[in-house]
Amino acid sequence: MKLTLDTRPGIHLIRAYGRGEIRVNDQLLRTHCIVTADALIENWTARAPDALTVEDLQPIFDTKPDLVLLGTGAAQRFPPLKIRSLFTERRIGLEAMDLGAACRTFNVLVQEDRRVTAALFVD
């Protein structure tokens, strides 16, 4: 699905997403990734939402987000309770949703100048 939203220049926006791929600005990605307004981490090594480890979270925490949108692929899946607790301990919001919802929500929040990070799993 193609997305169009472009009112704040100079930031990363998710322009399109589909099975197995995400387009961030003009860059096509076919690997799991982490996106913020000003950073793009390609080839995120996390395996799956329900298999997240503490080590997988460090690149997310390094972005210093207020909110993390976990895009879990074609269907909504939740990370283990231990992982969710780490976000609570750090006072970082965590929302797990399917990939499309995460991409659309990211674009809205980043346009509002929110400190949001999208951690995206492509199927």
N, C-alpha and C positions, 0 to 999 in steps of 0.2 A: 504494500500500500504506500502510495506516495503522500508525503506530508508537505504542506507549505505554510510557513510562518516565518516572517523575516522582518521584524520591526526593530531589533536591536543589533547593530552591526558589530562585527568582530568577535562573536562568540560561536561556540560549537552548537549546531542544531542538527537534529536527526531528520534528514530529508526524506528518507524512505526506509522501510523495513520489509522483510519477507522471509520466507522459510530459508534459513541458512545464510542470511546476509543483512547488513545494516549499512546505510549510507549516512555518514557524518560529513556535513558540508559536501564537498565533492569527492570524498574518499570512500570507496567501497570496502567494507570489512566482512570477512567470512569467518571470523574467530570471535570468541568471547572477548568482551572489551569493557573498559570503564571510561565513562564520558563525564566531563564537567564543563562548565562554561569556557574554561581556558586550557583544559588538558584532555588529551586522548591517550589512553593506555591500551595499546593493541596487544593481542595475544595473551590476554589474561589467562593464567594457567589453571584457574579453578575448573573442576570437572563437571559439576552439576550442582544445582541449588540445594538438593538434599544431601550432598556430600561435601559441603563447604567446610574448610578447616580454618583455624586461627591464622595460619600462614596466608591463606587466600585473602583474608580480610585486610592485611596490612596495607596494600596499595589503596584500598578504599579509605581506610582511616587516615592515610597520608594526605588525602585531599581535604581533610578537615571539614567534612560536611555537617550540616544541621539535619539533613534528611538524605537517606539513601533509597533509591528506587531499584528494587531487585527485579529485573525483567527475566522471567523464568522460562522463556520459550513459548511454545504454542499454548500451553496451559499454565494456570497459576499453580505453583508449588511452593511450599514453605521450607525454609532452612531448619535445621535441628534446633531444639530449644536452647541448647548450649550456645549456639551462634547468636540467636536472637537476644539472649541475655547479655552478651558482650556489647551489643548496641545499646541496650538499656543502661548498663553500667557506665557507658561513655556519654549518655544523654544525647544519643543520635537516634532520630526517628528512622524506622525501617518499614518500608511498605513492599510486600511481595505481590507481584501482579504479572499477568502474561506480558510477553514482549511488546505487543502493540500498545497496550495501556501504559506501560512504562515509558515508551518512546514519546507518546503524545503528552503524557503528564510532565516528562522532563522538559519538553519544549515550552510548555506553558510556564512552568516554575522558573526556568532559567531566564525567560523573558521578563519575569517579575523581579529579577535580580536576587533570587533566592540562592542560598548556598546548598545546592542540590548536586548529588552524584548519582549517575545511573550506572549500575553494574549489570551488564546485559549478557544473557546466554542466548546464543543463536542455535537453533536445532539443526 
